[in-house]
Amino acid sequence: MYIPKFYKVTDVEEIREFVQHHSFGTLVTTRKGRPIATHLPLQLVKEEEDYYITGHMAYGNPQWRTFEASEEILIMFQGPHSYISSSWYEQENVPTWNYQAVHIYGAAQILDEEELKQDLTKLMKKYEQHRADPVLWDKLSPSLLDKEIKGIVGFKVKVNEIQAAYKMSQNRSDTDYRNIIEQLRKEGNPDSSRMADEMEKRMEKI
């Protein structure tokens, strides 16, 4: 991913939080020279000093069979994005697009059944524990779980490289930056509002 210096993010903890919050990612490999992709809920976990992306896909999905032949795979995570009108600048310039994106490269391996069960338990806990009547792993019948787990393949990707870009008008003046936030709020759509939120958070850290 091409990342101008204004937009490059290197803080591991910041990237970890981003991935956990925007965890529905896109996993990309190649099959017979052609790129293929699957959109999946994923988790970023730490094992001793290494980070891994974990997840699962349908057994019928041919992509998992490309893991062994792939030296590296690409996983992409995306945050909010929004069009930025040049009418929001003090001086003449061209329009652009603001966005947040993280690319992770690494080698994949298949989880055994016990590892898959542990990963699914964590995944369900993440998305269920705050609900009034959470459906957690140990609440489901063993017969149902045994049946369903046969239809999926679990995997983990050891993180070898992370590329992170937060393009949020960092190259604009303070006046332009504040005006962009104000104008994004007026757009009246969720992506613009979320981008305005992220830009405000960044401004608070400076």
C-alpha positions in Angstrom: 0.0 0.0 0.0 1.4 3.4 -1.0 1.5 5.6 2.1 2.7 9.2 2.0 4.6 10.2 5.2 1.8 12.4 6.4 -0.6 9.4 6.7 1.6 6.6 7.9 0.7 5.0 11.3 3.3 2.9 13.1 2.0 2.7 16.7 1.3 -1.0 17.3 -1.3 -0.4 20.0 -3.2 2.1 17.9 -3.2 -0.4 15.0 -4.3 -3.2 17.3 -7.3 -1.2 18.5 -8.2 -0.3 15.0 -8.2 -3.9 13.9 -10.2 -5.0 16.9 -12.8 -2.3 16.2 -12.9 -2.8 12.4 -12.5 -6.6 12.5 -14.5 -7.6 9.4 -11.7 -7.9 7.0 -10.8 -9.1 3.5 -8.4 -12.0 3.1 -6.7 -12.1 -0.3 -4.7 -15.0 -1.9 -4.0 -16.1 -5.4 -5.2 -19.2 -7.2 -3.6 -20.1 -10.5 -2.3 -16.6 -10.8 -5.7 -15.0 -10.2 -6.4 -13.0 -7.0 -9.3 -14.3 -4.8 -10.8 -12.8 -1.7 -13.1 -13.7 1.2 -14.8 -11.2 3.6 -14.6 -12.5 7.2 -14.9 -11.6 10.9 -11.3 -11.9 12.2 -9.4 -11.5 15.5 -6.0 -10.1 16.3 -4.4 -12.1 19.1 -1.0 -12.1 20.7 0.9 -15.3 21.5 4.1 -14.6 23.5 5.9 -12.1 21.3 4.1 -12.7 18.0 0.8 -11.4 16.7 -1.7 -13.5 14.7 -4.9 -12.9 12.7 -7.3 -15.8 13.3 -10.6 -16.7 11.6 -12.5 -19.4 9.8 -14.3 -19.9 6.5 -16.6 -22.4 5.0 -15.1 -25.8 4.2 -16.5 -25.4 0.7 -14.6 -22.2 0.1 -11.6 -23.2 -2.1 -9.5 -20.3 -0.8 -8.2 -22.1 2.3 -6.6 -24.7 0.0 -4.4 -21.9 -1.3 -2.7 -21.3 2.1 -0.1 -24.0 1.8 1.2 -22.7 -1.6 1.1 -19.0 -0.5 4.3 -17.7 1.0 2.3 -14.7 2.2 -1.3 -13.6 2.2 -2.8 -10.2 2.5 -5.5 -9.2 4.9 -7.2 -5.8 4.7 -9.1 -3.8 7.2 -11.0 -0.6 6.5 -12.4 2.1 8.7 -14.5 5.1 7.8 -14.0 7.0 4.5 -15.5 10.1 3.0 -15.2 12.5 0.0 -13.5 15.8 0.9 -14.6 18.7 -1.2 -12.0 21.3 -2.1 -14.6 24.0 -1.5 -13.9 23.4 2.2 -10.3 24.8 1.8 -9.2 28.3 2.3 -7.1 28.2 -0.9 -7.7 26.6 -4.3 -6.9 22.9 -4.5 -8.3 19.7 -5.7 -10.8 17.4 -3.9 -9.7 14.2 -2.3 -10.9 11.2 -0.2 -10.1 10.6 3.5 -9.9 7.0 4.8 -8.4 4.6 7.3 -6.9 1.3 6.2 -4.6 -1.4 7.5 -2.9 -4.1 5.4 -1.4 -7.1 7.1 0.9 -9.6 5.5 1.8 -13.1 6.8 1.9 -16.8 6.3 -1.3 -18.9 7.1 -1.7 -22.2 8.7 -4.8 -24.4 9.4 -6.0 -24.7 13.0 -6.7 -28.1 14.5 -10.1 -28.8 15.9 -9.2 -27.8 19.5 -7.6 -24.6 18.4 -10.6 -23.8 16.2 -13.0 -24.4 19.1 -11.0 -22.0 21.3 -11.0 -19.3 18.6 -14.7 -19.6 18.1 -15.3 -19.4 21.8 -13.3 -16.1 21.9 -15.2 -14.8 18.9 -18.6 -15.5 20.3 -17.6 -14.0 23.6 -16.5 -10.8 21.9 -19.8 -10.3 20.1 -22.2 -11.8 22.6 -21.1 -11.1 26.2 -22.6 -7.7 26.3 -26.1 -8.8 25.3 -29.0 -9.4 27.6 -29.2 -13.1 26.7 -25.7 -14.0 25.3 -25.4 -17.1 23.2 -21.9 -18.4 24.2 -20.1 -21.5 23.2 -21.0 -23.5 26.3 -24.7 -22.7 25.9 -25.0 -24.4 22.6 -25.7 -28.2 22.4 -22.7 -30.4 21.6 -24.5 -32.1 18.8 -25.1 -28.8 17.0 -21.5 -27.6 17.6 -20.1 -30.9 16.3 -22.2 -30.7 13.2 -21.4 -27.0 12.4 -17.7 -27.2 13.1 -17.3 -29.9 10.4 -18.5 -27.3 7.9 -15.7 -24.7 8.5 -11.9 -24.5 8.4 -10.1 -22.4 11.0 -6.8 -20.6 10.3 -4.3 -18.3 11.8 -1.9 -15.9 10.0 1.4 -14.9 11.7 1.8 -11.2 11.2 5.0 -10.5 9.3 4.3 -6.9 8.2 1.8 -4.2 8.9 1.0 -1.2 6.7 -1.4 1.4 8.1 -2.6 4.6 6.6 -4.9 7.2 8.2 -5.5 9.8 5.5 -7.4 12.4 7.5 -6.3 15.8 6.1 -3.2 16.0 8.2 -1.5 18.0 5.5 -4.1 20.8 5.7 -3.9 24.0 7.9 -5.6 24.0 11.3 -8.4 26.2 9.9 -9.0 23.8 7.0 -8.9 20.8 9.3 -11.5 22.2 11.6 -13.7 23.3 8.7 -13.5 19.9 7.1 -14.8 18.3 10.3 -17.7 20.8 10.4 -18.6 20.2 6.8 -18.4 16.4 7.2 -21.0 16.7 10.0 -23.3 18.6 7.6 -23.1 15.8 5.0 -25.7 13.8 6.9 -24.3 10.3 6.2 -22.8 7.8 8.7 -19.4 7.5 6.9 -18.9 11.3 6.9 -19.9 11.5 10.6 -17.5 8.7 11.5 -14.7 10.3 9.7 -15.4 13.6 11.5 -15.2 11.7 14.8 -11.9 10.1 13.9 -10.5 13.5 12.9 -11.6 15.0 16.1 -9.9 12.2 18.1 -6.7 12.9 16.3 -6.9 16.6 17.0 -7.4 15.9 20.7 -4.1 13.9 20.7 -2.0 16.7 19.2 
